[in-house]
Amino acid sequence: MSDKITIYVVRHGQTIMNALNRVQGWCDSPLTKDGINVARYLAYGLDAEGINFRTAYCSDLRRTRQTTQIILGAKGQEDIPVIEFAGLREACFGSFEADFNRTMWYNAALYMHYPTAEAMTKDVLAKKISYKHVLDAIKQIDTMGLAENFAQVEARTQESLREIAENEVQYGEANILVVSHGMSILAMLLGLGGDRLFTRPLDNAAVCKVTYCAGQFTVESMADLSFVEKGKSLAKED
């Protein structure tokens, strides 16, 4: 019988650029106070469920490293290995990097013949279109030629996830923490079965649970905030 690896894929905590509603792909910024707190709440919620990690992975952008360190520190697991993977970093948004989110999403919506970004997002959540269409649109309207399309982000994130899983399964069953980014997590997991579970945006510190067994990935949950909510309630009790 093959060993099973359970991977908790987590979006980083809120950053300064998130709070300013700025596009943050390959650009980077530190966590805000709220971002630090939500990472701590997540840790408390995971701890309450008895979920401990053997290894942790993050992208090479500091917001994921900071989130990882806060989660592990709040769980008393600061001594476990943390490994950076460049393949886990966020999508590059090219000329839209550090611009206002509303500018990028509005221009993508117009390119796709939507009157507003809200109308486009509504159709994404209703699964009339997908984030593949949106990211591909951003690639087309990027004036610098640096933005990545969906297939590029999907390929590198899935390659990283498989490398992590294949490495970890050698050492037997375990829980593994992977901290990444909103669009990169969606690109990674939607095509592995996450599309059937994706019904709401991926908020900061949301968890996607993935298992790996006998060479196959199974996405068990998407955008789960129950650990954060549990941890926040525990923090209030203290």
ZIKASUL-V532045 format. One record per residue. N is the residue number from 1. SS is DSSP state (@ for helix, = for strand, . for the rest). D_CENTER is the distance of its C-alpha to the mean C-alpha in Angstrom with 2 decimals. Layout:
<<N/SS/D_CENTER> <N/SS/D_CENTER>>
This chain:
<<1/./30.53> <2/./27.21> <3/./24.97> <4/=/21.66> <5/=/18.46> <6/=/15.95> <7/=/12.38> <8/=/10.16> <9/=/6.49> <10/=/5.25> <11/=/3.56> <12/./6.70> <13/./9.92> <14/./11.82> <15/=/13.51> <16/@/16.94> <17/@/15.92> <18/@/13.74> <19/@/16.93> <20/./19.09> <21/./17.24> <22/=/17.05> <23/./15.06> <24/./12.83> <25/./11.81> <26/./13.79> <27/./15.50> <28/./14.58> <29/./15.80> <30/./16.06> <31/=/14.88> <32/./17.33> <33/@/19.33> <34/@/17.31> <35/@/14.07> <36/@/16.04> <37/@/17.40> <38/@/14.32> <39/@/13.09> <40/@/16.68> <41/@/16.81> <42/@/13.94> <43/@/15.97> <44/@/19.12> <45/@/17.89> <46/@/16.84> <47/@/20.15> <48/@/22.09> <49/./21.06> <50/./22.19> <51/./18.89> <52/./19.32> <53/./17.64> <54/./19.61> <55/=/17.27> <56/=/14.04> <57/=/12.01> <58/=/9.95> <59/./10.04> <60/./13.37> <61/./12.45> <62/@/13.90> <63/@/11.44> <64/@/9.30> <65/@/12.79> <66/@/14.07> <67/@/11.53> <68/@/12.22> <69/@/15.88> <70/@/16.09> <71/@/14.72> <72/@/17.09> <73/@/19.86> <74/@/19.88> <75/./20.15> <76/./22.89> <77/./21.11> <78/./21.04> <79/./23.13> <80/./20.84> <81/./19.72> <82/=/16.56> <83/=/16.05> <84/=/14.38> <85/./13.38> <86/@/13.70> <87/@/12.34> <88/@/8.73> <89/./9.17> <90/./8.26> <91/./10.80> <92/./14.19> <93/./15.82> <94/@/19.25> <95/@/21.89> <96/@/19.61> <97/./17.87> <98/./18.76> <99/./20.54> <100/=/20.18> <101/@/17.47> <102/@/20.39> <103/@/22.12> <104/@/19.50> <105/@/18.74> <106/@/22.51> <107/@/23.50> <108/@/21.17> <109/@/22.64> <110/@/26.14> <111/@/25.67> <112/./24.79> <113/./27.81> <114/./26.22> <115/./28.08> <116/./25.08> <117/@/21.31> <118/@/21.45> <119/@/23.34> <120/@/20.86> <121/@/17.90> <122/@/20.26> <123/@/20.94> <124/@/17.30> <125/@/16.92> <126/./20.40> <127/./19.40> <128/./22.29> <129/./20.11> <130/./16.60> <131/@/13.89> <132/@/15.73> <133/@/18.70> <134/@/17.01> <135/@/15.43> <136/@/18.75> <137/@/20.63> <138/@/19.02> <139/@/19.98> <140/@/23.48> <141/@/24.06> <142/./22.72> <143/./26.00> <144/./25.06> <145/./24.11> <146/./21.01> <147/./18.21> <148/./16.45> <149/./16.85> <150/@/14.60> <151/@/16.49> <152/@/16.01> <153/@/12.21> <154/@/12.40> <155/@/15.11> <156/@/13.76> <157/@/10.37> <158/@/12.49> <159/@/15.16> <160/@/13.19> <161/@/12.08> <162/@/15.76> <163/@/17.16> <164/@/15.44> <165/@/16.68> <166/@/20.09> <167/@/20.59> <168/@/19.83> <169/@/21.86> <170/./24.91> <171/./25.06> <172/./25.02> <173/./22.92> <174/=/20.31> <175/=/17.06> <176/=/14.43> <177/=/11.53> <178/=/8.57> <179/=/6.50> <180/=/4.26> <181/./3.48> <182/@/4.06> <183/@/6.64> <184/@/6.00> <185/@/4.02> <186/@/6.97> <187/@/9.27> <188/@/8.83> <189/@/9.56> <190/@/11.73> <191/@/14.51> <192/@/14.54> <193/./15.51> <194/@/12.50> <195/@/14.39> <196/@/17.04> <197/./14.90> <198/./12.90> <199/./15.12> <200/./13.39> <201/./10.81> <202/./7.33> <203/./8.69> <204/./8.14> <205/./8.15> <206/./7.72> <207/=/7.96> <208/=/8.13> <209/=/11.29> <210/=/12.51> <211/=/16.03> <212/=/17.81> <213/=/21.59> <214/./24.33> <215/./22.11> <216/=/20.19> <217/=/16.65> <218/=/16.55> <219/=/13.62> <220/=/15.04> <221/=/12.85> <222/=/10.06> <223/=/8.90> <224/=/11.44> <225/./12.72> <226/@/15.86> <227/@/15.23> <228/@/14.77> <229/@/17.83> <230/@/19.77> <231/@/19.19> <232/@/20.24> <233/@/23.35> <234/@/24.21> <235/@/23.97> <236/@/26.39> <237/@/28.78> <238/./29.16>>
